Amino acid sequence: LNDSSRFHVCFSFSASNLTLLSPDHHLLLLRTRRITTRLPMKRVTSDVLVLIFFTFNFFRNVSASIHEYKDEQFIPKSNAFFFHGGTEGLYASKSSSNVSPDKPLEGKTFIRFEDVVFLRTTESANAKNEMQSRTGLIETIILEVRDRERIGDAFAKSNALCCTPKLAQEKFCTVGEVIIQHNQDNPLWPLRIQTFFEGKNQEANMLPTTVEINRTGMYYLYYMFCDPELKGTIIRGRTVWKNPDGYLPGRMVPLMTFYGLASLAYLVLGLFWFLRFVQFWKDVIQLHYQITAVIALGMSEMALWYYEYANLNSTGSRPMVITIWAVTMTAVKKTLSRVLLLVVSMGYGVVRPTLGGVTSKVFLLALMYFIATEALELVEHLGSINDFSRKTRIYLVLPVVFLDASFILWIFSSLSKTLEKLQMRKSMAKLDLYRKFTNSLAIFVLLSIAWVGYEVM
């Protein structure tokens, strides 16, 4: 579970304690009146629509296990130039004796190169001799994460990536090529595929290649060259990464099962809630409708995520509209869950009939949380399939963490005041229920913090 979904579990359990587990007391706890407030809804709606429109256009070309390269630049590093072509967790190919001739790659894990083209600058091409057969080299390197130190002159504690005349005398490497120390257990890996420019040609086409993966691990793909005269070269094309059972990246495979089971769990919870809702329908108040909305949103969210992952697994691409809907439902559910916890902690319907002047503050915090969560979820699910850099993730996560902390502090501060008021009024039934609610909430917050610490480690 990610850091934000854990808080939903906290809400679902705690809210159920308030109503489902104490049906005889919920009338005492949740008797209330409708909250009336004036909020600039038109402006908020327009801002949200603008945000969604911007996001839709920003991520209009989204792919998952299909990595597309559109005139990408090579980046200089040490004495080489490189372009990161992709990173994914891949499972080993399944051994199958019944391979169909029509589907030779059935059950196989592979990385396939499609229409990959390298374009060097006109100046670089014109400087070469037309009669030469090889006037430039681009190397495609696939390696497993455990073999990272086998690229370059790491064994000599040097930062050099390309072989130089001096290194060629000391090691078994070829001048002008990337230094690769092959694994003794698997002599072909890290894998090197070479593509040459010919004569004065400005383009070099990589041959259509399918690389089968027979070992489970995290794989990196790099395109590299050592010739400084090729500076300014760009790459076009795409690669397709496939696991034995589909295109879903290795780190996402367990999530499809999780979302399927979560959908069933929400269905059972929704049915149970509906039966209790009908049983006590005469005593239903506004807060019960909001809890119903959270359960319905959770059910729809899990179903959409399952469909999105199933489609990604079968096609290799994400249905962007479904993904945006799922992300938005996730953000709305997270926001509404926290708001409900907050207003219940404030004693809404118990020690205060309305939220009064604090309504605008609650709305502002909820709006900021929704925007921060929506941005984080959109970038995580609609961005590149490659892992985010640590800095990028920190910039995205920090606002959500800060707002989550604000919710937690406000919730427990409000609970403390509500418990104090109930004790002064000697409302023992309500006081006992709120104490159970506080204890449950504290346990889930501690578990969430422990899990976040585990993830960081």
Order of alpha helices (4+ residues) and beta strands (2+ residues): alpha-alpha-alpha-beta-beta-beta-beta-alpha-beta-alpha-beta-beta-beta-beta-beta-alpha-alpha-alpha-alpha-alpha-alpha
